[in-house]
Amino acid sequence: MELWKIQYCNSVLLVIFIGFASAQVTIPSKQDGFWYQNRIAKEESILIEAFFDPVCPDSRDSWPPLKLALQHYGSRISLVVHPFPLPYHDNAFISSRALHIINKLNTSATYKLLESFFDQQDKFYGKATFNLSKASVVDEIVKFTSNAIGNSNYAAVKAGFTDPKTDQATRISFKYGCVKGVYGTPFFFVNGFPLPDAGSPMDYKAWRKIMDPLFAPAGQLKN
């Protein structure tokens, strides 16, 4: 990630932390994030937390190798994705809100929509929406979202963008990332510990290098 982006994010984090210090933080009534295949973490499983921006190219490029790792390790791994809309990515907040709307309607469609955003980021980034109003962008994302998961959901998706709860949920996702020290995407934690090279995609070999030792027999583990 470029130095100016890191500095920008650090400035945002500083402002948020100052706000936390001077005011009571509203604790959400449920945990943030979307569980992959509804596989909620158990005590004996390894937990990966991924912070993705739906319109971030590096988030897009990091998903296929992570998905391969999930397929390789199966139920021994649980993944929860937290949307983290970067302020310098066009329409990041709106697309992240769409994920919350869909997750509320049908949890099994959340990752399908995330992959659709990854596959067609060019529709909502840069020049594609430069001359569009916010309302027009929302309309386009409503159409895109309902097409991705089924047109019968159009009215419900549209209504979701007028529901203050989905707006609040998206804000909580961003604030949660800030509390965890996230400053870019993709950003990964394994069992609560951050991985290096945040803001850059990880390939499949890198995931195997990190995860294989965690599954080694107890006698082979090194301190």
Contacts in CASP RR format, 6 or more apart in sequence:
PFRMAT RR
TARGET T0000
AUTHOR 0000-0000-0000
METHOD contacts of the structure
MODEL  1
MELWKIQYCNSVLLVIFIGFASAQVTIPSKQDGFWYQNRIAKEESILIEA
FFDPVCPDSRDSWPPLKLALQHYGSRISLVVHPFPLPYHDNAFISSRALH
IINKLNTSATYKLLESFFDQQDKFYGKATFNLSKASVVDEIVKFTSNAIG
NSNYAAVKAGFTDPKTDQATRISFKYGCVKGVYGTPFFFVNGFPLPDAGS
PMDYKAWRKIMDPLFAPAGQLKN
1 58 0 8 1.000
1 184 0 8 1.000
1 198 0 8 1.000
1 199 0 8 1.000
1 200 0 8 1.000
5 88 0 8 1.000
5 184 0 8 1.000
6 183 0 8 1.000
6 184 0 8 1.000
8 87 0 8 1.000
8 88 0 8 1.000
9 86 0 8 1.000
9 183 0 8 1.000
9 184 0 8 1.000
10 183 0 8 1.000
12 87 0 8 1.000
12 178 0 8 1.000
13 178 0 8 1.000
13 181 0 8 1.000
13 183 0 8 1.000
16 175 0 8 1.000
16 178 0 8 1.000
17 178 0 8 1.000
20 179 0 8 1.000
28 169 0 8 1.000
28 172 0 8 1.000
32 82 0 8 1.000
32 169 0 8 1.000
32 172 0 8 1.000
32 173 0 8 1.000
32 176 0 8 1.000
33 80 0 8 1.000
33 81 0 8 1.000
33 82 0 8 1.000
33 83 0 8 1.000
33 173 0 8 1.000
34 80 0 8 1.000
34 81 0 8 1.000
34 82 0 8 1.000
34 83 0 8 1.000
34 99 0 8 1.000
34 103 0 8 1.000
34 107 0 8 1.000
34 110 0 8 1.000
34 111 0 8 1.000
34 114 0 8 1.000
35 78 0 8 1.000
35 79 0 8 1.000
35 80 0 8 1.000
35 107 0 8 1.000
36 70 0 8 1.000
36 78 0 8 1.000
36 79 0 8 1.000
36 80 0 8 1.000
36 81 0 8 1.000
36 111 0 8 1.000
37 111 0 8 1.000
38 107 0 8 1.000
38 108 0 8 1.000
39 45 0 8 1.000
39 75 0 8 1.000
39 78 0 8 1.000
39 79 0 8 1.000
40 78 0 8 1.000
41 47 0 8 1.000
41 78 0 8 1.000
41 80 0 8 1.000
42 78 0 8 1.000
45 75 0 8 1.000
45 76 0 8 1.000
45 77 0 8 1.000
45 78 0 8 1.000
46 73 0 8 1.000
46 76 0 8 1.000
46 77 0 8 1.000
46 78 0 8 1.000
46 190 0 8 1.000
46 191 0 8 1.000
46 211 0 8 1.000
46 214 0 8 1.000
46 215 0 8 1.000
47 77 0 8 1.000
47 78 0 8 1.000
47 79 0 8 1.000
47 80 0 8 1.000
47 189 0 8 1.000
47 190 0 8 1.000
47 191 0 8 1.000
47 192 0 8 1.000
48 66 0 8 1.000
48 77 0 8 1.000
48 78 0 8 1.000
48 79 0 8 1.000
48 80 0 8 1.000
48 188 0 8 1.000
48 189 0 8 1.000
48 190 0 8 1.000
49 79 0 8 1.000
49 80 0 8 1.000
49 81 0 8 1.000
49 82 0 8 1.000
49 180 0 8 1.000
49 188 0 8 1.000
49 189 0 8 1.000
49 190 0 8 1.000
49 192 0 8 1.000
50 62 0 8 1.000
50 66 0 8 1.000
50 79 0 8 1.000
50 80 0 8 1.000
50 81 0 8 1.000
50 82 0 8 1.000
50 186 0 8 1.000
50 187 0 8 1.000
50 188 0 8 1.000
51 81 0 8 1.000
51 82 0 8 1.000
51 83 0 8 1.000
51 84 0 8 1.000
51 177 0 8 1.000
51 180 0 8 1.000
51 182 0 8 1.000
51 184 0 8 1.000
51 185 0 8 1.000
51 186 0 8 1.000
51 187 0 8 1.000
51 188 0 8 1.000
52 59 0 8 1.000
52 62 0 8 1.000
52 63 0 8 1.000
52 81 0 8 1.000
52 82 0 8 1.000
52 83 0 8 1.000
52 84 0 8 1.000
52 114 0 8 1.000
52 185 0 8 1.000
52 186 0 8 1.000
53 59 0 8 1.000
53 83 0 8 1.000
53 84 0 8 1.000
53 85 0 8 1.000
53 86 0 8 1.000
53 89 0 8 1.000
53 92 0 8 1.000
53 96 0 8 1.000
53 184 0 8 1.000
53 185 0 8 1.000
54 83 0 8 1.000
54 85 0 8 1.000
54 92 0 8 1.000
54 95 0 8 1.000
54 96 0 8 1.000
54 98 0 8 1.000
54 99 0 8 1.000
54 114 0 8 1.000
54 117 0 8 1.000
54 118 0 8 1.000
54 121 0 8 1.000
55 89 0 8 1.000
55 90 0 8 1.000
55 91 0 8 1.000
55 92 0 8 1.000
55 95 0 8 1.000
55 117 0 8 1.000
55 121 0 8 1.000
55 124 0 8 1.000
55 125 0 8 1.000
56 86 0 8 1.000
56 89 0 8 1.000
56 92 0 8 1.000
56 185 0 8 1.000
56 186 0 8 1.000
57 121 0 8 1.000
58 185 0 8 1.000
58 186 0 8 1.000
58 199 0 8 1.000
58 200 0 8 1.000
58 201 0 8 1.000
59 118 0 8 1.000
59 185 0 8 1.000
59 186 0 8 1.000
60 118 0 8 1.000
60 121 0 8 1.000
61 201 0 8 1.000
62 186 0 8 1.000
62 201 0 8 1.000
62 202 0 8 1.000
63 114 0 8 1.000
63 115 0 8 1.000
63 118 0 8 1.000
65 201 0 8 1.000
65 202 0 8 1.000
65 203 0 8 1.000
65 204 0 8 1.000
65 206 0 8 1.000
65 207 0 8 1.000
66 79 0 8 1.000
66 202 0 8 1.000
66 207 0 8 1.000
68 204 0 8 1.000
68 207 0 8 1.000
69 77 0 8 1.000
69 204 0 8 1.000
69 207 0 8 1.000
69 208 0 8 1.000
69 211 0 8 1.000
70 77 0 8 1.000
70 79 0 8 1.000
72 208 0 8 1.000
73 211 0 8 1.000
73 215 0 8 1.000
76 215 0 8 1.000
77 211 0 8 1.000
81 111 0 8 1.000
81 114 0 8 1.000
82 173 0 8 1.000
82 176 0 8 1.000
82 177 0 8 1.000
83 96 0 8 1.000
83 99 0 8 1.000
83 100 0 8 1.000
83 170 0 8 1.000
83 173 0 8 1.000
83 174 0 8 1.000
84 96 0 8 1.000
84 173 0 8 1.000
84 174 0 8 1.000
84 177 0 8 1.000
84 182 0 8 1.000
84 184 0 8 1.000
84 185 0 8 1.000
84 187 0 8 1.000
85 92 0 8 1.000
85 93 0 8 1.000
85 95 0 8 1.000
85 96 0 8 1.000
85 170 0 8 1.000
85 173 0 8 1.000
85 174 0 8 1.000
86 92 0 8 1.000
86 184 0 8 1.000
86 185 0 8 1.000
89 125 0 8 1.000
90 124 0 8 1.000
90 125 0 8 1.000
90 126 0 8 1.000
90 129 0 8 1.000
91 124 0 8 1.000
91 125 0 8 1.000
91 129 0 8 1.000
91 137 0 8 1.000
91 141 0 8 1.000
93 170 0 8 1.000
93 174 0 8 1.000
94 124 0 8 1.000
94 134 0 8 1.000
94 137 0 8 1.000
94 138 0 8 1.000
94 141 0 8 1.000
95 117 0 8 1.000
95 124 0 8 1.000
95 141 0 8 1.000
96 170 0 8 1.000
96 173 0 8 1.000
96 174 0 8 1.000
97 161 0 8 1.000
97 166 0 8 1.000
97 167 0 8 1.000
97 169 0 8 1.000
97 170 0 8 1.000
98 113 0 8 1.000
98 117 0 8 1.000
98 141 0 8 1.000
98 142 0 8 1.000
98 145 0 8 1.000
98 157 0 8 1.000
99 110 0 8 1.000
99 113 0 8 1.000
99 114 0 8 1.000
100 166 0 8 1.000
100 169 0 8 1.000
100 170 0 8 1.000
100 173 0 8 1.000
101 145 0 8 1.000
101 156 0 8 1.000
101 157 0 8 1.000
101 160 0 8 1.000
101 161 0 8 1.000
101 163 0 8 1.000
101 166 0 8 1.000
102 109 0 8 1.000
102 110 0 8 1.000
102 113 0 8 1.000
102 145 0 8 1.000
102 149 0 8 1.000
102 153 0 8 1.000
102 157 0 8 1.000
103 110 0 8 1.000
104 160 0 8 1.000
104 166 0 8 1.000
105 153 0 8 1.000
105 156 0 8 1.000
105 157 0 8 1.000
106 149 0 8 1.000
106 153 0 8 1.000
109 148 0 8 1.000
109 149 0 8 1.000
112 148 0 8 1.000
112 149 0 8 1.000
113 145 0 8 1.000
113 148 0 8 1.000
113 149 0 8 1.000
116 144 0 8 1.000
116 148 0 8 1.000
117 124 0 8 1.000
120 144 0 8 1.000
122 128 0 8 1.000
123 140 0 8 1.000
123 144 0 8 1.000
124 137 0 8 1.000
124 140 0 8 1.000
124 141 0 8 1.000
124 144 0 8 1.000
129 136 0 8 1.000
129 137 0 8 1.000
129 140 0 8 1.000
132 140 0 8 1.000
138 161 0 8 1.000
142 154 0 8 1.000
142 157 0 8 1.000
142 158 0 8 1.000
142 161 0 8 1.000
143 154 0 8 1.000
145 153 0 8 1.000
145 157 0 8 1.000
146 152 0 8 1.000
146 153 0 8 1.000
146 154 0 8 1.000
146 157 0 8 1.000
160 166 0 8 1.000
177 187 0 8 1.000
180 189 0 8 1.000
180 194 0 8 1.000
181 194 0 8 1.000
182 198 0 8 1.000
183 198 0 8 1.000
184 198 0 8 1.000
184 199 0 8 1.000
185 199 0 8 1.000
186 198 0 8 1.000
186 199 0 8 1.000
186 200 0 8 1.000
186 201 0 8 1.000
186 202 0 8 1.000
187 194 0 8 1.000
187 198 0 8 1.000
187 199 0 8 1.000
188 194 0 8 1.000
188 195 0 8 1.000
188 198 0 8 1.000
188 202 0 8 1.000
189 195 0 8 1.000
190 210 0 8 1.000
190 211 0 8 1.000
190 214 0 8 1.000
191 214 0 8 1.000
195 202 0 8 1.000
195 210 0 8 1.000
213 221 0 8 1.000
213 222 0 8 1.000
END
